[in-house]
Amino acid sequence: MRERKMDLDNRATHGLHTVKEEDVEGDIENDAKGILNSYNGAYSTEPLLVKRRNTTSQTAIVGANISPIESLDYEIAENELFKQDWRSRKKVQIFQYILLKWAFALLIGLFTGLVGFFNNIAVENISGFKLLLTNKLMRKQHYYKAFAAFAGCNMVLAAAAAALCAFIAPAAAGSGIPEVKAYLNGIDAHSILAPGTLFVKILGSILGVSAGFVVGKEGPMVHAGACIASLLGQGGSRKYHLTWTWLRYFKNDNERRDLITCGAAAGVAAAFRAPVGGVLFALEEAASWWRSALLWRTFFTTAVVAIVLRAFMEFCATGKCGLFGKGGLIMYDVSSEKVQYSGPDVLAVILLGIIGGVFGSLYNYLVDKVLRTYSIINEKGAAFKISLVIAIALLTSCCSYGLPWFGRCIPCPTHITVRCPNTDESGNYKSFQCPPGYYNDIASLFLSTNDDAIRNLFSASTKKEFRISTLFLFFSAVYCLGIVTYGIAIPSGLFIPVILAGACYGRLVGRLFRSISNLDTGLFALLGAASFLGGTMRMTVSLCVILLELTNDLLLLPLVMVVLLISKSVADNFNRGVYDQIVKLKGLPYMEAHAEPYMRHLVARDVVSSPLVTFLGIEKVRNILHALRTTGHNGFPVIDEPPSSDAPELCGLVLRSHLLVLLKGKNFSRERIPAGQEILHRFAVFDFSKAGSGKGVKLEDLAIEEEEMDMYVDLHPISNASPHTVVETMSLAKAAILFRQIGLRHMCVVPTSQGRPPIVGILTRHDFMPEHILGLYPRIKPHK
């Protein structure tokens, strides 16, 4: 529900008053088209419009980006109860709070590492069984049965993953990184971090990757890590009587935000076995607010993940994990190849960066178009979602099994230490239908897991292992399949498709530059993957470190830095990063790190709406209830007027959730008198803490008697006495930057002169959205 903010200039002579029926009857009327449907994972593309009825009874259409998703309260409400709680804390409680922070970081790393290990074991064994069955039938020359088994397994696995997303947790579909990024920006998207979402994310990702889709499990691992952190940070459950008093410090959005940041970093560390890269990913891409204390906790979390994964990999090296062996948990070691480069090599790297920027921006453009098309299909129901997934699974199976038939058998190299051809589930040299001593290079890429295909492309000292035509064919297939696969109703990541396509054209460029470049084709494949990643995701520092941790070679640092910078710079000239595009496509009111240029021509008072709903410091119960029932506001200014003060003054901001708790406690009085210290003994800060998963006090939970309607309640003890305020003449661009950097939900706009009402209006994130501003001022040119 949109948080509406109002102007006070047209109010009564004193400018401020409590809510009355006649004040609210002409309130804003919402007629939102294309609003996200309970955040069901479908991508809504229709522009969001709202119809506003103003005080002159004229109807205007305003392009406000209305979202049914609430904002998070990252700001700490410093009211009397909060101050009393901090004053009463003992040293042992402060020590307990600090210890719990680090304990949660430890648990997040431990559980995320276990999930990452379980994902790899499951994918390696399920995919390995499927490929072994296919190879067994092919060796018996039962080619049609082999295809039926291969495609049948893929479609069954895909249908199971789609059914989980369609019926249990629609929010688990897709990568999950845009949703985590939006949450850390302050957007409380419904159910994206729920327990059901975590379950479907883990199981659906295993099924989707095992089904042979050109998707990865890295993006879903970030989402899973965030879900784990969110569940640990719920502070217990009142519903199941599992609430512990010592967890009350974490029952607020501020602490949960820090935990989820640790969870996102742990997800990257578990997916790529890159702990430092995980920290930098959270800093560069996921988190909107950062501080040094959070850096230490995030680093500790990813270190725990690395230790857990290393321990289990040592265990699996003994052969006790089925088909899962040393090659699991992505590690593409190219450190055995000496890195020496000259002028022509640098020119080839620059060319790779340019190609990656162009291909990456085109990839983002096509993904955006495909998502808009799929949204039409997905909105028709679960049956259409599952049918689309099965159709893409059949298409992928036909490509993976059919395209190798166009290849020819190549004699095995003579100077190699591995078996050629190999008949097991992995390896560089797949026999397919070839006789002994020969292999099919196309089958070596298509009839493998995505991780094995990347290892084959990154393999060093294998210059002629794959023919140029094979690389071109595989790149075309992976590029197109990656685009048409992303957006279907399964958990799917973008990292692996992008790395596959980038490594393929990188190796292709290496083959073409073989006469003038001394770099190994495996290194070209790595640089090609880096260029495509930079052109698609527009990250630099975190991707650079992740790739170096993947390949275990610091000598590649200069080349990787150059190629990432070039590809990102080229792609930025065409469109935005893929995750930014998806956030916008989902209609999430995301606050950018920079203000739009046209905001410099406006001031804060230009975008506030009217009329403003305010409360007196000691307010009548009837007025509060009426305001809560007839408005969707989540924050109300609290005003003191004479005789309580010499002149009308702003004494704080009260939240809807706090009002509901206060009314449920029925701390009323028949006279308009302050509550005094009694309310501090009757309520505790814990009573006003945010309930987990939105299970707080609802308006329908109140049971107010008729005789209590005319009683009074003191709002001062629960009002935030120090809300962030800006003057009405502040540049809107400056206000937007402050709003994002501080992590606000409400920003009060105050007048510049005396004799006027003490507050002009309230700004929320929706007031900074381009759709809202350009709707109010359609003559503004958005790019100037």
C-alpha positions in Angstrom: 0.0 0.0 0.0 1.4 3.4 -0.9 2.3 5.6 2.0 0.5 8.9 1.3 2.0 12.2 2.4 0.2 15.5 2.6 0.6 19.2 2.5 -0.7 21.4 5.3 -1.1 24.8 3.7 -4.8 24.3 3.0 -5.7 23.2 6.5 -7.6 25.2 9.1 -6.3 28.5 10.5 -4.0 26.8 13.0 -2.8 24.6 10.2 -2.9 21.3 12.2 -5.7 19.1 13.6 -6.5 15.6 14.3 -8.2 13.5 11.7 -12.0 14.0 11.4 -14.4 12.2 9.1 -14.8 15.2 6.9 -11.0 15.5 6.5 -10.7 12.0 5.3 -13.7 11.6 3.1 -11.9 13.3 0.2 -8.7 11.3 0.7 -6.8 9.8 -2.1 -8.5 7.1 -4.2 -6.3 4.4 -5.5 -7.0 2.8 -8.9 -3.8 1.0 -9.6 -3.5 -0.9 -12.8 -0.9 -3.7 -13.2 0.0 -3.8 -9.5 2.0 -6.9 -8.7 -0.2 -9.8 -7.7 0.9 -10.7 -4.2 4.4 -10.9 -5.5 3.8 -14.2 -7.2 7.1 -14.3 -9.2 5.5 -13.1 -12.4 6.9 -10.0 -14.0 4.4 -7.2 -14.3 5.1 -4.9 -17.2 2.0 -2.7 -17.5 2.7 0.9 -16.3 1.4 1.6 -12.9 -1.1 4.4 -12.7 -3.0 6.0 -9.8 -6.1 8.2 -9.9 -5.9 11.0 -7.4 -8.9 13.1 -6.4 -7.7 16.5 -5.1 -9.4 19.2 -3.0 -10.9 20.9 -6.1 -12.7 17.8 -7.1 -10.8 17.6 -10.4 -9.5 14.2 -11.3 -6.0 13.8 -12.7 -4.0 10.8 -13.7 -0.6 10.7 -12.1 2.1 8.2 -13.1 2.9 7.2 -9.6 4.6 3.9 -9.2 2.3 2.4 -6.7 3.4 -0.9 -5.2 1.6 -3.1 -2.7 4.9 -3.8 -1.1 5.7 -1.9 2.1 9.0 -0.2 3.0 11.2 -1.4 5.8 11.9 0.6 9.0 15.7 0.7 9.0 15.5 3.9 11.1 15.6 3.4 14.9 12.6 5.0 16.6 14.2 6.9 19.5 11.1 7.2 21.7 10.8 7.2 25.5 10.4 3.5 25.7 13.5 2.9 23.6 15.6 5.3 25.7 14.4 3.8 28.9 15.3 0.3 27.6 18.9 1.4 26.8 19.3 3.2 30.1 18.2 0.0 32.0 20.6 -2.4 30.1 23.4 -3.9 32.1 26.9 -4.7 31.0 26.1 -8.4 30.8 23.1 -7.7 28.5 25.3 -5.6 26.2 27.9 -8.4 26.1 25.1 -10.9 25.4 23.9 -8.7 22.5 27.4 -8.6 20.9 28.0 -12.3 21.4 24.6 -13.1 19.7 25.6 -11.0 16.7 28.7 -13.1 16.1 26.9 -16.3 17.0 24.3 -15.6 14.3 27.1 -14.9 11.8 28.6 -18.2 12.7 25.3 -20.1 12.2 24.6 -18.3 8.9 27.9 -19.4 7.5 27.5 -22.9 8.8 24.0 -23.5 7.4 24.7 -21.8 4.1 27.9 -23.9 3.7 25.8 -27.1 4.4 23.2 -26.0 1.8 25.9 -25.3 -0.8 27.5 -28.7 -0.2 24.1 -30.5 -0.3 23.2 -28.7 -3.6 26.5 -29.8 -5.2 26.1 -33.4 -4.1 22.6 -33.6 -5.3 23.3 -32.0 -8.7 26.4 -34.1 -9.4 24.7 -37.3 -8.5 21.3 -36.7 -10.3 23.0 -35.3 -13.4 25.6 -38.1 -13.3 23.0 -40.8 -13.1 21.1 -39.3 -16.0 24.2 -39.0 -18.2 25.5 -42.5 -17.3 22.1 -43.9 -18.3 22.2 -42.1 -21.6 25.8 -43.2 -22.3 24.9 -46.8 -21.4 22.1 -46.9 -23.9 24.2 -45.2 -26.6 27.0 -47.8 -26.2 24.3 -50.4 -27.0 23.3 -48.3 -30.1 19.9 -47.7 -28.7 19.9 -44.1 -29.8 16.2 -43.4 -29.7 15.9 -45.0 -26.2 18.9 -42.9 -25.1 17.1 -39.7 -26.2 13.9 -40.8 -24.6 15.6 -41.4 -21.3 17.6 -38.2 -21.5 14.7 -36.0 -22.5 12.3 -37.8 -20.2 14.5 -37.3 -17.1 15.0 -33.6 -18.0 11.2 -33.0 -18.4 10.3 -34.8 -15.2 12.9 -32.9 -13.2 11.8 -29.6 -14.8 8.1 -30.3 -14.2 8.8 -31.0 -10.5 10.8 -27.8 -10.1 8.0 -25.8 -11.8 5.3 -27.4 -9.7 7.1 -26.4 -6.5 7.4 -22.8 -7.7 3.8 -22.7 -9.0 2.0 -24.2 -6.0 4.2 -23.7 -3.0 6.4 -20.6 -3.3 6.0 -18.5 -6.5 8.6 -16.0 -5.0 11.3 -18.7 -5.4 11.3 -18.5 -9.2 14.2 -16.7 -10.8 17.5 -15.8 -9.5 16.6 -14.2 -6.2 19.4 -11.7 -6.3 17.1 -8.8 -7.5 14.8 -9.5 -4.6 17.6 -9.6 -2.0 19.0 -6.4 -3.5 15.6 -4.8 -3.2 15.2 -6.0 0.4 18.5 -4.5 1.4 17.4 -1.3 -0.2 14.5 -1.1 2.1 11.7 -2.9 0.2 9.7 -5.5 2.2 8.6 -7.7 -0.8 6.1 -10.2 0.4 7.3 -13.8 1.2 10.7 -13.5 -0.6 12.4 -14.7 2.6 9.8 -17.0 3.9 10.6 -20.6 5.0 8.6 -22.0 2.1 10.6 -19.9 -0.3 13.9 -21.3 1.2 12.7 -24.9 0.8 11.6 -24.4 -2.8 14.7 -22.4 -3.7 17.0 -25.2 -2.6 15.0 -28.2 -4.0 13.9 -26.4 -7.1 17.4 -25.2 -7.9 18.7 -28.8 -7.6 16.0 -30.1 -9.9 16.3 -27.2 -12.4 20.1 -27.6 -12.8 19.9 -31.4 -12.9 17.3 -31.1 -15.7 20.0 -29.8 -18.0 18.7 -26.2 -18.2 21.3 -23.5 -19.1 21.0 -22.0 -15.6 23.2 -21.9 -12.5 22.6 -22.5 -8.8 24.8 -19.5 -7.8 22.0 -16.9 -7.8 19.6 -19.1 -5.9 22.4 -19.8 -3.4 22.5 -16.0 -2.6 18.7 -16.0 -2.1 19.0 -19.2 0.0 21.7 -17.6 2.2 19.5 -14.5 2.7 16.5 -16.7 3.6 18.6 -18.6 6.2 19.7 -15.3 7.7 16.2 -14.0 7.8 14.9 -17.1 9.6 17.6 -16.9 12.2 16.9 -13.2 12.7 13.2 -13.6 13.4 13.8 -13.6 17.1 11.7 -16.6 17.7 8.0 -17.3 17.0 5.1 -16.1 19.2 2.8 -18.4 17.2 4.6 -21.5 18.2 5.6 -20.2 21.7 9.3 -20.2 20.7 10.0 -16.6 21.6 13.1 -16.0 23.8 13.5 -12.6 25.6 17.2 -12.6 24.9 16.5 -12.4 21.1 14.4 -9.2 21.4 17.4 -7.1 20.2 17.0 -8.6 16.7 13.3 -8.1 16.3 13.8 -5.0 14.1 14.5 -4.4 10.4 17.9 -2.8 11.1 19.4 -6.0 12.7 17.7 -8.3 10.1 19.2 -6.2 7.3 22.7 -6.8 8.6 22.0 -10.5 9.0 20.6 -10.8 5.5 23.7 -9.0 4.1 25.8 -11.7 5.8 23.6 -14.3 4.3 23.9 -12.9 0.7 27.7 -12.9 1.0 27.6 -16.4 2.4 25.6 -17.5 -0.6 28.2 -16.3 -3.0 31.0 -17.9 -0.9 29.2 -21.2 -0.9 28.4 -21.1 -4.7 31.8 -20.2 -5.9 34.0 -21.1 -2.9 35.1 -17.5 -3.0 34.8 -16.0 0.5 36.4 -12.6 -0.2 34.4 -12.4 -3.4 31.3 -12.9 -1.4 32.1 -10.0 0.9 32.8 -7.7 -2.1 29.6 -8.9 -3.9 27.5 -7.9 -0.9 29.3 -4.5 -0.7 29.2 -3.7 -4.4 25.9 -5.2 -5.6 23.6 -6.3 -2.8 23.8 -3.9 0.1 22.6 -0.3 -0.1 24.1 0.7 3.3 27.5 -0.4 4.6 29.7 0.2 7.6 33.0 -1.2 8.9 31.4 -3.3 11.7 29.3 -5.1 9.1 32.4 -5.8 7.0 34.0 -7.8 9.8 30.9 -9.9 10.5 30.4 -10.6 6.8 34.0 -11.6 6.4 33.7 -13.9 9.4 30.6 -15.5 7.9 32.2 -16.2 4.5 35.3 -17.6 6.3 33.0 -20.1 8.1 31.5 -21.1 4.7 34.9 -21.7 3.3 36.0 -23.9 6.2 32.8 -25.9 6.0 33.1 -26.5 2.3 36.8 -27.4 2.5 36.0 -30.0 5.3 33.3 -31.7 3.2 35.4 -31.7 0.1 38.2 -33.5 1.9 35.6 -36.0 3.0 34.2 -36.5 -0.5 37.7 -36.9 -1.9 37.7 -40.4 -0.3 34.9 -41.4 -2.7 32.0 -41.5 -0.2 29.8 -38.9 -1.9 28.6 -41.0 -4.8 29.4 -39.3 -8.2 30.5 -36.2 -6.4 34.3 -35.9 -6.4 37.1 -33.4 -6.2 35.7 -31.5 -9.1 32.6 -30.4 -7.3 32.1 -27.0 -5.7 33.3 -25.0 -8.7 37.1 -24.7 -9.0 38.7 -24.0 -12.3 42.4 -24.2 -11.6 44.4 -22.6 -14.3 47.4 -21.8 -12.2 49.5 -24.4 -13.9 49.7 -22.2 -17.0 52.4 -19.5 -17.0 50.9 -16.1 -17.6 53.2 -13.9 -19.7 51.7 -11.3 -22.1 52.9 -8.7 -24.5 51.4 -5.9 -26.6 49.4 -8.1 -29.0 48.0 -10.0 -26.0 46.7 -6.8 -24.4 45.1 -5.8 -27.7 43.3 -9.1 -27.8 42.2 -8.6 -24.2 40.8 -5.1 -25.1 38.9 -6.7 -28.0 37.5 -9.3 -25.6 36.3 -6.4 -23.4 34.5 -4.7 -26.3 32.9 -7.9 -27.4 31.8 -8.7 -23.9 30.2 -5.2 -23.5 28.3 -5.5 -26.8 27.1 -9.1 -26.2 26.3 -8.3 -22.6 24.1 -5.3 -23.3 22.4 -7.3 -26.1 21.9 -10.2 -23.7 20.2 -7.8 -21.1 18.0 -6.3 -23.8 16.8 -9.7 -25.0 16.3 -11.0 -21.4 14.1 -8.0 -20.7 12.0 -8.7 -23.8 11.7 -12.4 -22.9 10.6 -11.7 -19.4 7.9 -9.3 -20.6 6.6 -12.1 -22.9 6.8 -14.8 -20.2 4.9 -12.5 -17.8 1.8 -12.8 -20.0 2.1 -16.6 -20.0 2.8 -16.9 -16.3 -0.1 -14.7 -15.3 -2.5 -17.3 -16.8 -2.0 -19.8 -14.0 0.1 -22.7 -12.8 -0.7 -25.0 -15.7 0.7 -22.5 -18.2 3.9 -22.0 -16.0 4.5 -25.7 -15.9 3.8 -26.2 -19.6 6.3 -23.4 -20.5 8.9 -25.0 -18.3 8.4 -28.5 -19.9 8.5 -26.9 -23.4 11.9 -25.2 -22.7 13.2 -28.5 -21.1 12.3 -30.4 -24.3 14.0 -27.7 -26.4 17.1 -27.9 -24.3 17.1 -31.7 -24.5 16.8 -31.6 -28.3 19.7 -29.2 -28.6 22.0 -31.1 -26.1 21.3 -34.5 -27.7 20.7 -33.5 -31.3 23.5 -31.0 -32.0 26.4 -33.5 -31.3 25.2 -35.6 -34.2 26.4 -32.7 -36.5 29.9 -33.1 -35.1 32.5 -35.5 -36.5 34.8 -37.9 -34.7 38.2 -36.5 -33.9 41.3 -38.7 -33.1 42.3 -38.6 -29.4 45.4 -36.5 -28.7 48.5 -38.5 -28.0 50.1 -36.4 -25.2 47.4 -36.3 -22.6 47.2 -37.7 -19.1 43.5 -38.3 -19.0 41.5 -41.1 -20.6 40.3 -40.5 -24.1 37.6 -41.1 -24.9 35.9 -41.2 -21.5 32.7 -43.1 -20.9 31.8 -41.8 -17.4 29.7 -38.8 -16.5 32.4 -36.1 -16.9 35.5 -35.4 -18.9 36.9 -33.5 -21.9 36.6 -36.3 -24.4 33.1 -37.8 -24.8 32.9 -40.7 -27.2 29.2 -40.3 -28.1 28.8 -42.6 -31.2 32.5 -42.5 -32.1 34.7 -45.7 -32.4 37.5 -46.4 -29.8 40.4 -43.8 -30.0 38.1 -41.0 -31.2 35.9 -38.4 -29.4 33.1 -36.0 -30.3 34.0 -32.4 -29.2 30.4 -31.1 -29.5 29.2 -33.9 -27.2 32.0 -33.0 -24.7 30.3 -29.6 -24.2 26.6 -30.4 -24.6 26.4 -33.8 -22.8 28.0 -32.6 -19.6 26.9 -30.7 -16.5 27.3 -26.9 -16.8 30.2 -27.0 -14.4 32.0 -29.7 -16.4 31.5 -27.8 -19.6 33.1 -24.7 -18.1 36.1 -26.8 -16.9 36.5 -28.2 -20.4 36.5 -24.7 -21.8 38.9 -23.4 -19.2 41.3 -26.4 -19.5 44.8 -25.3 -20.3 47.2 -26.8 -22.9 44.3 -28.0 -25.1 44.5 -25.6 -28.0 42.9 -27.8 -30.6 40.6 -29.8 -28.4 37.5 -28.0 -29.7 37.1 -27.0 -33.3 36.2 -23.4 -34.3 32.9 -24.5 -35.7 32.1 -26.3 -32.5 32.8 -23.2 -30.4 30.7 -21.1 -32.6 27.8 -23.6 -32.5 28.0 -24.0 -28.7 28.2 -20.2 -28.1 25.1 -19.7 -30.3 23.1 -22.4 -28.5 24.1 -21.4 -25.0 23.5 -17.7 -25.7 20.0 -18.3 -27.0 19.1 -21.0 -24.5 20.3 -18.8 -21.6 18.0 -16.0 -22.7 14.8 -18.2 -23.3 15.4 -20.2 -20.1 15.7 -17.3 -17.6 12.2 -16.1 -16.5 10.5 -19.5 -16.5 9.0 -20.7 -13.2 12.1 -22.4 -11.7 14.9 -21.1 -9.5 17.6 -20.1 -12.0 20.8 -18.2 -11.8 22.5 -16.1 -14.5 26.2 -16.6 -13.6 26.7 -20.0 -15.2 25.0 -19.2 -18.5 27.0 -16.0 -18.8 30.3 -17.8 -17.9 29.6 -20.6 -20.4 28.9 -18.2 -23.3 31.7 -15.9 -22.4 34.2 -18.7 -22.0 33.1 -20.1 -25.4 33.7 -16.9 -27.4 36.8 -16.2 -25.3 38.3 -19.5 -26.4 37.1 -18.8 -30.0 39.0 -15.4 -30.0 42.0 -17.2 -28.6 42.0 -19.7 -31.5 41.7 -16.8 -34.0 44.6 -14.9 -32.4 46.8 -17.9 -32.0 49.3 -16.6 -34.6 50.0 -13.3 -32.8 49.2 -14.1 -29.1 51.0 -16.3 -26.7 48.2 -16.6 -24.2 46.7 -20.1 -23.7 43.3 -20.6 -25.0 42.1 -21.6 -21.5 43.2 -18.1 -20.3 41.3 -16.5 -23.2 38.2 -18.5 -22.1 38.5 -17.1 -18.6 38.9 -13.5 -19.9 36.0 -14.0 -22.2 33.9 -15.1 -19.2 35.0 -12.0 -17.3 34.1 -9.7 -20.2 30.6 -11.2 -20.6 30.0 -11.0 -16.8 31.1 -7.4 -16.7 28.9 -6.5 -19.7 25.9 -8.3 -18.3 26.0 -7.7 -14.5 28.1 -4.4 -14.5 30.1 -5.4 -11.5 33.9 -5.0 -11.4 35.7 -5.5 -8.1 33.6 -8.4 -6.8 33.7 -10.2 -10.1 37.4 -9.8 -10.4 38.1 -11.3 -7.0 35.5 -14.1 -7.6 37.2 -15.1 -10.8 40.7 -15.0 -9.3 39.5 -17.2 -6.4 37.9 -19.6 -8.9 41.1 -19.9 -11.0 43.6 -19.7 -8.2 45.9 -17.5 -10.1 46.8 -13.9 -9.1 48.9 -13.4 -12.2 45.7 -12.9 -14.1 44.7 -9.8 -12.0 45.8 -7.1 -14.4 44.2 -8.7 -17.4 40.9 -9.4 -15.6 40.7 -5.9 -14.3 41.2 -4.4 -17.8 38.6 -6.6 -19.4 36.0 -6.0 -16.7 36.5 -2.2 -16.9 36.2 -2.1 -20.7 33.2 -4.4 -20.9 31.3 -2.5 -18.2 32.1 0.9 -19.8 31.0 -0.3 -23.2 27.8 -1.9 -22.0 26.8 1.1 -19.9 26.4 3.1 -23.1 23.4 0.9 -24.1 21.4 -0.1 -21.0 21.6 -1.0 -17.3 22.7 -4.1 -15.5 20.5 -7.2 -15.7 19.6 -7.1 -12.0 18.7 -3.5 -12.2 16.5 -4.2 -15.1 14.7 -7.0 -13.3 14.1 -4.8 -10.2 12.5 -2.2 -12.4 10.5 -4.8 -14.3 9.1 -6.2 -11.1 7.8 -2.7 -10.2 9.9 -2.5 -7.0 10.4 1.1 -5.8 14.2 0.8 -5.7 16.1 3.9 -4.5 19.2 4.4 -6.7 22.5 5.5 -5.3 22.4 8.7 -7.4 19.7 11.2 -8.0 18.2 11.8 -11.4 19.4 15.0 -13.1 15.9 16.5 -13.3 15.6 16.3 -9.5 18.0 19.2 -9.2 15.3 21.5 -10.6 12.8 20.6 -7.9 12.7 21.1 -4.2 11.3 18.9 -1.5 7.9 20.7 -1.2 7.2 20.2 -4.9 6.5 16.4 -4.6 4.6 16.2 -1.2 0.9 15.4 -1.5 -2.0 16.8 0.5 -3.8 16.7 2.8 -1.6 15.6 5.7 -3.0 13.4 8.4 -1.6 14.4 11.9 -2.3 13.6 15.5 -2.2 15.7 18.6 0.2 14.6 21.3 -2.7 13.4 23.4 -5.3 12.2 20.9 -8.8 10.8 21.1 -9.1 7.1 20.4 -11.9 7.6 17.9 -9.7 9.9 15.7 -6.8 7.4 15.8 -9.1 4.5 14.8 -10.7 6.5 12.0 -7.4 7.4 10.6 -6.1 3.9 10.7 -9.2 2.6 9.0 -9.5 5.2 6.3 -5.9 5.7 5.3 -2.9 3.5 4.4 -0.4 5.7 6.1 2.4 4.0 8.0 3.7 7.2 9.7 1.9 10.1 11.3 3.3 13.4 12.6 2.5 14.1 16.2 1.9 17.8 16.9 1.6 19.7 20.2 -0.6 22.7 20.2 -1.5 25.4 22.8 -2.1 25.1 25.7 0.3 22.1 25.7 2.9 24.3 24.0 3.5 28.0 23.3 3.0 27.4 19.6 2.3 24.5 17.3 5.4 22.3 17.2 6.4 19.0 15.8 7.1 16.6 18.7 7.7 13.4 16.8 6.5 10.8 14.3 4.5 7.7 15.3 4.2 4.5 13.3 1.0 2.7 12.5 2.4 -0.6 14.0 3.1 1.2 17.3 -0.3 2.7 17.4 -2.0 -0.7 17.0 0.0 -2.1 19.9 -0.8 0.9 22.0 -4.5 0.7 21.3 -4.6 -3.0 21.9 -3.1 -2.4 25.4 -5.9 0.1 26.1 -3.8 2.5 28.2 -6.6 5.2 27.9 -7.6 8.1 30.2 -10.9 10.0 30.4 -9.1 13.3 30.6 -6.6 14.9 28.2 -3.6 14.4 30.5 -0.1 12.9 30.0 0.4 9.2 30.7 3.5 9.9 32.8 5.7 7.0 33.9 2.8 4.5 34.0 3.2 3.6 30.3 6.9 2.8 30.8 5.9 0.2 33.4 2.9 -1.2 31.4 4.7 -1.6 28.1 8.2 -2.7 27.1 10.2 -2.1 23.9 9.8 -5.7 23.1 6.0 -5.2 22.9 6.6 -2.8 20.0 9.2 -5.0 18.2 8.4 -6.0 14.6 7.0 -9.4 14.4 8.6 -12.0 12.1 7.0 -12.5 8.7 4.5 -9.7 9.1 2.6 -11.4 12.0 2.1 -8.1 13.9 -1.0 -6.7 15.4 -3.7 -6.1 12.8 -6.5 -3.5 12.9 -9.1 -6.2 13.1 -7.4 -7.5 16.3 -8.5 -4.4 18.2 -11.6 -4.7 20.4 -12.4 -1.1 21.4 -15.7 -0.6 23.2 -18.0 2.4 22.3 -17.4 4.1 25.7 -13.6 3.9 25.0 -13.9 5.8 21.7 -14.1 9.2 23.5 -11.2 8.5 25.8 -7.6 9.8 25.3 -4.3 8.2 24.7 -0.9 9.8 25.1 1.3 9.3 22.0 4.5 11.0 23.3 6.1 7.8 24.8 5.9 5.9 21.5 6.6 8.8 19.2 10.1 9.0 17.6 11.2 12.3 19.1 14.0 12.8 16.6 12.7 12.1 13.1 14.9 13.1 10.2 13.7 16.4 8.8 14.7 18.6 5.8 13.6 22.1 4.9 11.1 22.5 2.2 13.6 24.4 0.0 16.1 21.6 -0.1 16.9 20.2 -3.5 15.0 17.0 -4.2 18.2 15.4 -5.5 20.0 16.1 -2.2 16.9 14.8 -0.2 16.9 11.6 -2.3 20.6 11.0 -1.6 20.1 11.6 2.1 17.1 9.3 2.2 19.0 6.4 0.7 22.2 6.9 2.6 20.5 7.0 6.0 18.1 4.3 5.1 14.9 6.1 5.9 11.2 5.2 5.5 9.8 8.6 6.4 11.4 12.0 5.9 9.6 15.0 7.4 9.6 18.3 5.4 9.5 21.4 7.6 8.8 25.0 6.6 11.5 27.6 6.3 9.6 30.4 8.1 7.8 30.8 11.4 4.1 31.3 11.7 3.3 28.4 9.5 2.4 24.8 10.4 5.4 23.0 11.9 5.4 20.4 9.1 4.8 20.7 5.4 4.6 17.0 4.5 6.3 13.6 4.6 8.5 12.1 1.9 8.7 8.4 1.4 10.5 6.3 -1.2 7.5 6.5 -3.5 7.9 10.3 -3.8 11.3 9.9 -5.2 10.3 7.4 -7.9 10.5 8.8 -11.5 7.0 7.7 -12.3 5.6 9.8 -9.5 7.7 12.9 -10.2 7.2 12.8 -14.0 3.5 12.3 -13.4 3.3 15.5 -11.4 5.5 17.4 -13.8 5.0 15.8 -17.3 6.9 18.7 -19.0 10.2 17.8 -17.3 12.7 16.1 -19.6 13.8 13.0 -17.7 17.4 12.9 -19.0 18.3 16.6 -18.4 
